[in-house]
Amino acid sequence: MSALSSTDPRIAELVDAERRRQDEKLRMIPSENYVSPAVLEATGSVLTNKYSEGYPGRRYYEGQQFVDPVETLAKERAEALFGVEHANVQPYSGSPANLAAYLAFLSPGDTVLGMALPMGGHLTHGNAVSATGKWFRAVHYGVRRDTGRLDLDEVRDLARAERPRMIICGGTAIPRTIDFPAFAEIAREVGAVLLADIAHIAGLVAGGAHPSPVGYADVVSTTTHKTLRGPRGAMLMTTAEHAKAIDKAVFPGLQGGPHNHTTAAIAVALHEAAQPDFAAYARQVVTNAQALAAALTARGYDLVSGGTDNHLLLVDLTGKGVTGKVAAKALDAAGIELNFNTVPYDPRRPFDPSGIRLGTPAITTRGLTAEHMPAVAEWLDRTVTAAAAGDESGLAATAAEIRAFLADFPVHTPAT
Ligand SMILES: *Cc1c(COP(=O)(O)O)cnc(C)c1O
């Protein structure tokens, strides 16, 4: 019996149920993944017991003989993998990492230009309900109504008119490649700092399946738990010029002690991401997403921007006669986990929008390839069609079919 199950059987039971759930479902939320047993082991290590405010060699607590080299390794691996001059691996997650970037370069009330949340941006890119929208003057760009793609002329015009101190590119529901050189040119023209938020695509960038913002953006922010396949955490990467400002913003500007167990797991994930098979993984994620996009398009689905260049698909279900939320709930019951999502210019409300967002990072980690995508599209289509008809009778059978299919693609996660 594990320590967890003898101390707290209820939590042990819930953790085990969640492990089984992750085993049995097609997990297609594009910001999620399966970490390796090595990453999981580092996350659950004794490093969680240690306080180490400060940075390697400059700490406010004693006993850093082993934590210092752990953080130094994580930092050096990030710098080598992404080709940056400086990496800070301490941000607790993507949102505080972004707030640290604001803190490093802006004063309250300063103007930021980011992608609007309903167009594919993130809350922390100046949305009104976020601290970044309350404490800063946020201006937003979107995508074109006719193409579903970002309009760089609009970004340039807005930047010239609003003179932002910081421009943010990247987002949570962008199915297309981000043009970092074009953003850098606009930022340079108006004298703004460029923050590239690659939280979703960091693994694709590391694996060479998406262009890198390095050399274009002043600061790169990323989570470590999405396509990068590490623990829940984040990193800020920058040039030597901005290194001090970023470090001071993270600590002591925004945070206290770093989560050393997470830092160790980030180091492990970065080591894994530097192996040749990770580049193959990143390419396969995109190949799978494009195969799925083709299969769904063939079934009459309306994909925002007409397809995908990366790991995610944004589908407008208006033509299918069902809302995103109703479809997502039916799909969950049918063994396919994804999320309802606004689509650009969505006439519906964010809590029951017109679209769904799905992606291939997690199923690719399990070993699914392009040949399996027509079957995934068939399960999706079958369930969306049933949801539109209000028919729940077949959902459990689809879930059972998916469970049986996935048994051939085991998740290598140890049981509690
Ligand atoms: C996920 C995400 C974040 C926030 O990360 P959290 O770890 O959830 O705080 C920030 N920016 C983008 C673009 C994201 O996709």
The ligand as a MOL file (V3000), in Angstrom:
LIG
                    3D

  0  0  0     0  0            999 V3000
M  V30 BEGIN CTAB
M  V30 COUNTS 15 15 0 0 0
M  V30 BEGIN ATOM
M  V30 1 C -1.6280 28.7580 -20.8040 0
M  V30 2 C -1.2510 30.1300 -21.1860 0
M  V30 3 C -0.8530 31.0680 -20.2180 0
M  V30 4 C -1.0240 30.8880 -18.7430 0
M  V30 5 O -0.4740 29.8250 -18.1580 0
M  V30 6 P -0.9730 29.3320 -16.7220 0
M  V30 7 O 0.0820 28.3800 -16.3620 0
M  V30 8 O -2.3240 28.7260 -16.9380 0
M  V30 9 O -1.0280 30.5140 -15.8260 0
M  V30 10 C -0.3880 32.2930 -20.6720 0
M  V30 11 N -0.3380 32.5780 -21.9770 0
M  V30 12 C -0.7530 31.7100 -22.9220 0
M  V30 13 C -0.6740 32.1060 -24.3510 0
M  V30 14 C -1.2340 30.4660 -22.5520 0
M  V30 15 O -1.6560 29.6220 -23.4920 0
M  V30 END ATOM
M  V30 BEGIN BOND
M  V30 1 1 1 2
M  V30 2 1 2 3
M  V30 3 2 2 14
M  V30 4 1 3 4
M  V30 5 2 3 10
M  V30 6 1 4 5
M  V30 7 1 5 6
M  V30 8 2 6 7
M  V30 9 1 6 8
M  V30 10 1 6 9
M  V30 11 1 10 11
M  V30 12 2 11 12
M  V30 13 1 12 13
M  V30 14 1 12 14
M  V30 15 1 14 15
M  V30 END BOND
M  V30 END CTAB
M  END
